Amino acid sequence: MLPERRARSFLDPLVLSRLSGFPLFARRPMQGNVSGRHPSPHRGSSVEFAEYRKYVAGDDLRRLDWRAFGRSDRYYIKEFEADTNLRCCLVVDTSGSMEFGSAGVSKLEYARRIAGAIGNLAIQQGDAVGLSCVAKGLVRNIPPRRNPAHLKTLFDVLEHIKPQGDTQLADVLHELAETIRQRALIVILSDLFIDPELLRGCFQHLRFRKHDVAVFHLLDPRELSFTFHRPMRFLDMEGGPALFAEPNEIADRYHKALGTYLDQLHQIVLESAVDYHRVSLDEDYEQVLIRFLVGRTRSKGVR
């Protein structure tokens, strides 16, 4: 299944084997360079009927619909959807906050597992996969390739990336929107600790460039519940000042601010048509991926 035998801490062969039964589909037409299983914006040869158009001189006579001619006494050509391959670009947040994790796994380790599984699945079905690691700028960037041996390079980078520094995710997403020239599936794995309005601009920019955007919003269960029961020093893992506080005194304000942030983010992803998945680190990542893949199967071919 994998291009090498060396075990990776973030890859479970049993999980990869079970996930291989779920195809990874694009929700929007893609522009690849070989035949594949994803819809293309161009017309071509496939089993998926697209539309009729009037015959013009030079059209292939084999594509004439003689039944339509018998009904209307006019010549019509049957158009079919062209199928192509997918370019999948994994964008992994490697800022300092991704080191946090109270459920036995850090956000970055969880992101590794999801990115590794999606990358493996895409390569197995003949699609191209690339990787961008983001912290204070674009830390690493591996262009998408279809070669199965390319997975070793991608896995090597995933295995050795370290969380550090603050995040400039918004700036990098704008950069990727301009530099990824062909339509692609952009999979973002991050805790999204940035202003929701900045994310709105990023998502709209990516959608304007005809990219299919999926987001895995990784949150620790204690960030959601804020279950702290004694005075604590809260550290900013991206380099900001520490805060000493009594959790009981700030819990109401924290939950209100968190609720406002999540509500704003929910509205933004709806308006931007982003495939958004909020994930708590105590969830089984295999089930998270199954929901992601099944949801894409149901929405296959959405324009």
C-alpha positions as CSV (number, residue, x, y, z in Angstrom):
1,M,0.0,0.0,0.0
2,L,2.8,2.4,0.9
3,P,5.9,3.1,-1.2
4,E,8.2,2.0,1.7
5,R,8.1,-0.5,4.6
6,R,9.4,1.9,7.3
7,A,6.8,2.5,10.0
8,R,5.5,6.0,10.5
9,S,4.2,7.0,13.9
10,F,1.2,8.9,12.3
11,L,0.2,6.1,9.9
12,D,-1.8,3.1,10.8
13,P,-1.9,0.5,8.0
14,L,-5.2,-0.9,9.2
15,V,-6.8,2.5,9.1
16,L,-5.4,3.2,5.6
17,S,-6.7,-0.2,4.4
18,R,-10.2,0.5,5.7
19,L,-10.2,4.0,4.2
20,S,-9.1,2.6,0.8
21,G,-12.8,1.6,0.2
22,F,-13.8,5.3,0.3
23,P,-13.0,7.3,-2.9
24,L,-11.8,10.9,-2.5
25,F,-14.0,13.0,-4.8
26,A,-13.7,16.7,-5.8
27,R,-16.9,18.8,-5.3
28,R,-16.0,21.1,-8.2
29,P,-14.7,20.4,-11.7
30,M,-10.9,19.9,-11.8
31,Q,-8.3,20.6,-14.5
32,G,-5.9,17.7,-14.6
33,N,-3.6,16.4,-17.2
34,V,-4.7,12.7,-17.4
35,S,-7.9,10.8,-17.3
36,G,-9.3,10.2,-13.8
37,R,-12.5,10.0,-11.7
38,H,-13.2,13.7,-11.2
39,P,-15.5,15.9,-13.3
40,S,-13.8,18.4,-15.6
41,P,-15.0,21.8,-16.8
42,H,-14.4,20.6,-20.4
43,R,-16.4,18.2,-22.5
44,G,-15.0,14.9,-23.4
45,S,-15.5,11.1,-23.2
46,S,-17.2,9.5,-20.2
47,V,-20.4,7.8,-19.2
48,E,-21.9,11.0,-17.6
49,F,-24.2,12.8,-20.0
50,A,-23.9,16.6,-19.9
51,E,-26.2,18.2,-22.5
52,Y,-27.3,18.4,-26.1
53,R,-26.1,21.0,-28.5
54,K,-26.8,21.7,-32.2
55,Y,-24.7,20.0,-34.8
56,V,-22.2,22.1,-36.6
57,A,-20.1,21.2,-39.6
58,G,-17.1,19.1,-38.6
59,D,-18.6,17.4,-35.6
60,D,-18.1,13.7,-35.2
61,L,-21.1,12.0,-36.7
62,R,-20.8,9.1,-34.2
63,R,-22.0,11.5,-31.5
64,L,-25.2,12.4,-33.3
65,D,-28.4,11.5,-31.4
66,W,-30.6,9.8,-34.1
67,R,-33.5,9.5,-31.7
68,A,-33.5,13.3,-31.1
69,F,-33.3,13.7,-34.9
70,G,-36.4,11.4,-35.3
71,R,-38.4,13.5,-32.8
72,S,-37.4,16.9,-34.0
73,D,-36.0,16.5,-37.5
74,R,-32.9,18.4,-36.3
75,Y,-29.4,17.2,-35.7
76,Y,-28.1,17.2,-32.1
77,I,-24.8,16.2,-30.6
78,K,-24.6,14.5,-27.2
79,E,-22.1,16.1,-24.9
80,F,-20.5,14.2,-22.0
81,E,-18.6,15.2,-18.9
82,A,-14.8,14.8,-19.3
83,D,-13.2,13.0,-16.3
84,T,-9.7,14.0,-15.1
85,N,-7.4,13.6,-12.2
86,L,-7.2,15.7,-9.0
87,R,-4.5,18.0,-7.6
88,C,-4.7,17.8,-3.8
89,C,-2.7,20.4,-1.8
90,L,-2.4,19.7,1.9
91,V,-1.9,22.9,4.0
92,V,-0.7,22.1,7.5
93,D,-0.5,24.8,10.2
94,T,2.9,24.3,12.0
95,S,2.7,27.4,14.3
96,G,3.4,27.1,18.1
97,S,-0.2,26.6,19.1
98,M,-0.4,23.3,17.2
99,E,1.9,21.8,19.9
100,F,-1.0,21.9,22.4
101,G,-2.9,18.7,23.2
102,S,-4.5,17.5,26.4
103,A,-6.2,14.3,25.0
104,G,-2.9,12.3,24.5
105,V,-2.2,13.8,21.1
106,S,-1.2,17.3,19.9
107,K,-3.0,19.2,17.2
108,L,0.0,18.8,14.9
109,E,0.1,15.0,15.4
110,Y,-3.6,14.8,14.7
111,A,-3.0,16.9,11.5
112,R,-0.2,14.5,10.5
113,R,-2.6,11.6,10.7
114,I,-5.3,13.2,8.6
115,A,-2.8,14.6,6.1
116,G,-1.0,11.3,5.8
117,A,-4.2,9.3,5.2
118,I,-5.6,11.8,2.6
119,G,-2.2,11.9,0.8
120,N,-2.0,8.1,0.7
121,L,-5.6,7.8,-0.5
122,A,-5.2,10.4,-3.3
123,I,-2.0,8.7,-4.6
124,Q,-3.6,5.3,-4.6
125,Q,-6.4,6.5,-6.9
126,G,-4.0,8.2,-9.3
127,D,-4.2,11.8,-8.1
128,A,-1.4,14.3,-7.4
129,V,-0.6,15.4,-3.9
130,G,1.4,18.3,-2.5
131,L,2.2,19.7,0.9
132,S,2.5,23.3,2.3
133,C,3.7,23.8,5.9
134,V,2.7,27.2,7.4
135,A,3.9,29.1,10.4
136,K,5.5,32.5,10.1
137,G,5.2,32.3,6.4
138,L,5.5,29.3,4.1
139,V,8.0,26.9,5.9
140,R,8.0,24.1,3.4
141,N,6.3,23.7,0.0
142,I,6.2,20.4,-2.0
143,P,4.4,20.7,-5.4
144,P,1.8,18.1,-6.2
145,R,2.9,15.0,-8.0
146,R,1.2,11.7,-8.9
147,N,4.2,9.4,-8.5
148,P,3.7,6.9,-5.6
149,A,7.4,7.4,-4.7
150,H,6.5,11.0,-4.0
151,L,4.7,9.9,-0.8
152,K,8.1,9.2,0.8
153,T,9.1,12.8,0.4
154,L,5.7,14.0,1.7
155,F,5.8,11.7,4.7
156,D,9.4,12.6,5.6
157,V,8.4,16.3,5.8
158,L,5.3,15.5,7.8
159,E,7.3,13.4,10.2
160,H,9.9,16.0,10.9
161,I,8.0,19.3,11.0
162,K,8.1,21.1,14.4
163,P,5.5,23.5,15.8
164,Q,7.0,26.9,16.4
165,G,6.4,30.6,16.1
166,D,3.2,32.6,15.3
167,T,1.0,31.9,12.3
168,Q,0.6,33.8,9.1
169,L,-1.9,31.4,7.7
170,A,-4.0,34.1,6.0
171,D,-1.1,35.6,4.1
172,V,0.0,32.1,2.9
173,L,-3.5,31.1,1.8
174,H,-3.7,34.3,-0.3
175,E,-0.2,33.4,-1.8
176,L,-1.3,29.8,-2.5
177,A,-4.5,31.1,-4.2
178,E,-2.3,32.9,-6.7
179,T,0.5,30.4,-7.1
180,I,-1.6,27.2,-7.5
181,R,-2.6,27.9,-11.1
182,Q,-4.7,24.9,-11.9
183,R,-7.9,24.1,-10.0
184,A,-7.1,22.0,-6.9
185,L,-8.5,20.5,-3.7
186,I,-7.0,22.7,-0.9
187,V,-7.2,20.8,2.4
188,I,-6.4,23.1,5.4
189,L,-5.5,21.6,8.8
190,S,-5.3,24.2,11.5
191,D,-6.7,25.5,14.8
192,L,-7.5,28.7,12.9
193,F,-6.3,31.1,15.6
194,I,-6.8,34.1,13.4
195,D,-9.5,36.7,12.9
196,P,-12.5,35.2,11.2
197,E,-12.8,38.2,8.8
198,L,-9.2,37.4,7.6
199,L,-10.4,33.9,6.9
200,R,-13.4,35.2,4.9
201,G,-11.0,36.9,2.5
202,C,-8.8,33.8,2.2
203,F,-11.7,31.5,1.5
204,Q,-13.3,33.8,-1.0
205,H,-10.0,34.3,-2.8
206,L,-9.5,30.5,-3.1
207,R,-13.0,30.0,-4.3
208,F,-12.6,32.8,-6.9
209,R,-9.7,30.9,-8.3
210,K,-12.0,27.9,-8.7
211,H,-10.4,25.8,-5.9
212,D,-12.3,23.3,-3.9
213,V,-11.6,24.2,-0.2
214,A,-11.9,21.8,2.7
215,V,-11.0,22.8,6.3
216,F,-10.3,20.6,9.3
217,H,-10.6,22.9,12.3
218,L,-8.6,21.2,15.1
219,L,-9.6,22.1,18.7
220,D,-8.6,20.5,21.9
221,P,-11.5,19.3,24.2
222,R,-10.3,21.6,27.0
223,E,-10.3,24.6,24.7
224,L,-14.0,23.8,24.1
225,S,-15.0,23.0,27.7
226,F,-12.5,25.2,29.6
227,T,-12.5,22.7,32.5
228,F,-9.8,24.2,34.7
229,H,-10.5,24.3,38.5
230,R,-7.6,26.2,40.1
231,P,-5.6,29.3,39.4
232,M,-3.4,28.7,36.4
233,R,-0.8,30.4,34.2
234,F,-1.9,30.3,30.6
235,L,0.9,30.5,28.1
236,D,0.7,31.9,24.6
237,M,2.4,29.1,22.6
238,E,3.0,31.5,19.7
239,G,5.2,33.9,21.7
240,G,2.8,36.3,23.4
241,P,2.7,37.2,27.1
242,A,1.5,34.7,29.8
243,L,-1.7,35.3,31.7
244,F,-2.3,34.2,35.3
245,A,-6.0,33.9,36.0
246,E,-8.6,32.2,38.1
247,P,-10.6,30.0,35.6
248,N,-13.9,30.4,37.5
249,E,-13.8,34.1,37.1
250,I,-13.2,34.2,33.4
251,A,-15.1,31.1,32.3
252,D,-18.3,32.9,31.3
253,R,-16.4,35.5,29.3
254,Y,-14.3,32.8,27.6
255,H,-17.3,30.7,26.6
256,K,-19.1,33.9,25.3
257,A,-16.0,34.9,23.2
258,L,-15.6,31.3,21.9
259,G,-19.2,31.0,21.0
260,T,-19.1,34.4,19.1
261,Y,-15.9,33.2,17.3
262,L,-17.4,29.9,16.3
263,D,-20.7,31.5,15.1
264,Q,-18.8,34.0,13.0
265,L,-16.7,31.2,11.5
266,H,-19.8,29.1,10.8
267,Q,-21.4,31.9,8.9
268,I,-18.2,32.6,6.9
269,V,-17.8,28.9,5.8
270,L,-21.5,28.8,4.7
271,E,-21.1,32.0,2.7
272,S,-17.9,30.8,1.1
273,A,-19.2,27.2,0.4
274,V,-16.2,25.7,2.3
275,D,-16.2,22.0,3.2
276,Y,-15.8,22.7,6.9
277,H,-15.2,20.1,9.7
278,R,-14.8,21.1,13.3
279,V,-12.8,18.4,15.0
280,S,-12.1,17.7,18.7
281,L,-8.8,15.9,19.3
282,D,-10.6,13.2,21.4
283,E,-12.5,12.1,18.2
284,D,-11.3,9.0,16.3
285,Y,-9.6,10.5,13.3
286,E,-10.7,7.5,11.2
287,Q,-14.3,8.4,11.8
288,V,-13.6,12.1,11.0
289,L,-12.1,11.1,7.6
290,I,-15.0,8.7,6.8
291,R,-17.5,11.6,7.4
292,F,-15.3,13.8,5.1
293,L,-15.1,11.2,2.3
294,V,-18.8,10.1,2.5
295,G,-19.9,13.8,2.4
296,R,-17.9,14.3,-0.8
297,T,-19.3,11.2,-2.4
298,R,-22.8,12.7,-1.8
299,S,-21.9,16.1,-3.2
300,K,-19.9,14.7,-6.2
301,G,-20.3,17.0,-9.2
302,V,-21.6,20.1,-7.4
303,R,-20.7,23.1,-9.5
